[in-house]
Amino acid sequence: MGKAKRHPVDGEWMTVQDAAEMLGLKRQQLYQLMNTHQCGLQMAVNLVREGLALGGQGRADRHMVDGRWTTVRQLAEQLGTNPVNLRCWRYRHCGPDGRPASLQQVADAYRAGLSRGGSAPVAHTVNGRTMTTTQVAKKYGVRVTSVRARMSAKQCSLAACVRHYEQKRRRRAEKQARQAEKEILRILGY
């Protein structure tokens, strides 16, 4: 086995193993930094010290977003989404050179109104007004998946689904009125 190569770091000659022990990292993390950034050991050590790579995030790379270095996880927390969503968006929107979109592009897209990806909500005409399944679900206090499941199971339009929820609401109100009337009669002794 050969002798470990020594590199100049902070005015001393040290191996990658020595630098890793000094920084409290694994040797492979430094090799990976050197390979990823195409730099020497001194630059890799500086990146770690300045928090530009591996800083508090284990192996997480940092990207320049809005003039600050940030990780995918930190950006996801700022945007109120999951890091997986950001990564998926990056790899679905590659540039002409085949590289994934930058984190800055992801942040701009999410701030411009992209919430989770996918297509825009479909607007249905209901009683002369345009509504989405989300709006109907919110109005009638049910889940969006319930509205969509009813539309799918009954092969009906959103308007028919709204009529069903209106009838259900009316029946519930009538039942509550009958119960209230019975309770009043009971109290009066009839």
C-alpha positions in Angstrom: 0.0 0.0 0.0 1.3 3.4 -0.9 2.0 6.4 1.3 -0.8 8.9 1.7 -0.4 12.1 -0.3 0.2 15.3 1.7 -1.4 18.6 0.9 -0.6 22.2 2.1 -3.4 23.2 4.6 -3.0 26.3 6.8 0.7 26.4 6.2 1.2 22.7 7.2 1.5 19.5 5.2 -1.3 17.1 6.0 -3.2 14.1 4.6 -6.9 14.1 3.8 -7.3 11.8 6.9 -5.6 14.4 9.1 -7.8 17.2 7.8 -10.9 15.1 8.3 -10.0 14.3 11.9 -9.2 18.0 12.5 -12.7 19.0 11.2 -14.6 16.1 12.7 -15.6 14.7 9.3 -15.1 11.4 7.5 -12.3 11.2 5.0 -14.7 10.4 2.2 -16.7 13.6 2.8 -13.6 15.7 2.1 -12.8 13.6 -1.0 -16.3 14.1 -2.2 -16.1 17.9 -1.7 -12.8 18.0 -3.5 -14.3 16.1 -6.4 -17.6 17.9 -6.6 -16.0 21.4 -6.4 -12.9 20.4 -8.4 -10.7 22.0 -5.7 -7.8 21.1 -3.5 -7.8 20.1 0.1 -7.2 23.7 1.4 -10.3 25.0 -0.5 -12.4 22.0 0.8 -11.3 22.8 4.4 -12.2 26.5 3.9 -15.7 25.6 2.5 -16.4 23.5 5.5 -15.1 26.1 8.0 -17.1 28.9 6.3 -20.3 26.8 6.4 -20.6 26.8 2.6 -20.6 23.0 2.4 -21.6 20.3 4.9 -22.4 23.0 7.4 -24.7 21.6 10.0 -26.5 19.5 7.4 -24.2 16.5 7.2 -23.7 15.8 3.5 -26.1 18.6 2.2 -24.7 20.8 -0.4 -25.4 24.5 -0.2 -26.7 26.6 -3.0 -26.9 30.4 -3.6 -30.5 31.5 -3.2 -31.3 35.2 -3.0 -27.7 36.1 -2.2 -27.4 33.6 0.7 -26.1 30.0 0.9 -28.9 27.6 1.8 -29.6 23.8 1.6 -32.6 22.2 0.0 -34.1 21.4 3.4 -33.7 25.0 4.6 -35.4 26.3 1.4 -38.2 23.8 1.8 -38.9 25.1 5.3 -38.9 28.7 4.1 -41.3 27.8 1.3 -43.5 25.6 3.5 -43.1 22.5 1.4 -41.3 19.2 1.5 -37.6 18.9 0.3 -38.7 16.0 -2.0 -41.0 18.3 -3.8 -38.2 20.8 -4.5 -35.9 18.0 -5.7 -38.5 16.6 -8.0 -39.2 20.0 -9.5 -35.5 20.5 -10.1 -35.2 17.2 -12.0 -38.4 17.7 -14.0 -37.2 21.1 -15.2 -33.7 20.4 -16.5 -32.0 23.0 -18.6 -30.9 22.6 -22.3 -27.5 21.2 -21.1 -29.4 18.4 -19.1 -28.5 19.8 -15.7 -31.3 20.2 -13.1 -32.7 23.6 -12.5 -30.9 25.7 -9.9 -32.4 26.1 -6.4 -32.9 29.8 -7.2 -35.2 28.9 -10.1 -37.1 26.5 -7.8 -37.5 29.3 -5.2 -38.7 31.7 -7.9 -41.2 29.2 -9.3 -42.7 28.4 -5.8 -42.9 32.1 -5.0 -44.7 32.8 -8.3 -47.5 30.6 -7.2 -46.5 27.0 -7.8 -47.6 25.1 -4.7 -47.1 21.5 -5.3 -46.5 21.1 -9.0 -49.0 19.4 -11.3 -51.6 21.2 -13.4 -53.8 24.1 -12.7 -57.1 23.3 -11.0 -60.0 22.6 -13.3 -62.8 25.1 -13.2 -66.4 23.6 -13.4 -69.6 25.5 -14.0 -71.9 25.1 -11.1 -75.2 27.1 -11.0 -73.8 29.7 -13.4 -70.6 30.1 -11.4 -67.2 28.6 -11.9 -65.9 26.6 -9.0 -63.1 24.1 -8.4 -63.4 20.9 -6.4 -61.3 22.6 -3.6 -63.8 25.4 -3.3 -66.8 23.0 -3.2 -65.0 21.0 -0.5 -64.3 24.1 1.6 -67.9 25.4 1.2 -69.6 22.1 2.3 -67.0 21.1 4.9 -65.9 17.9 3.3 -62.5 16.7 1.9 -61.5 17.3 -1.6 -60.9 13.6 -2.0 -64.5 12.9 -1.0 -65.8 15.3 -3.7 -63.6 13.7 -6.4 -64.4 10.2 -5.2 -68.2 11.0 -5.5 -67.7 12.5 -9.0 -65.8 9.4 -10.0 -68.0 6.8 -8.4 -71.3 8.3 -9.6 -69.9 9.4 -12.9 -71.4 12.9 -12.3 -70.4 16.5 -12.8 -69.4 18.8 -10.0 -72.8 20.5 -10.3 -74.5 17.2 -9.5 -72.2 16.7 -6.6 -73.1 20.1 -5.3 -76.8 19.3 -5.6 -76.1 16.1 -3.5 -74.3 18.1 -0.8 -77.1 20.8 -0.8 -79.8 18.1 -0.3 -77.7 16.5 2.4 -77.4 19.8 4.2 -81.1 20.5 3.8 -82.0 17.0 5.3 -79.6 17.5 8.2 -81.2 21.0 8.9 -84.7 19.5 8.8 -83.7 16.6 11.1 -82.2 19.1 13.6 -85.3 21.2 13.4 -87.5 18.2 14.2 -85.3 17.2 17.1 -85.4 20.7 18.5 -89.2 20.7 18.1 -89.5 17.4 20.0 -87.2 18.7 22.7 -89.4 21.9 23.1 -92.5 19.8 23.3 -90.9 17.5 25.9 -90.0 20.5 28.0 -93.5 21.9 27.8 -94.9 18.5 28.8 -96.9 17.7 25.6 
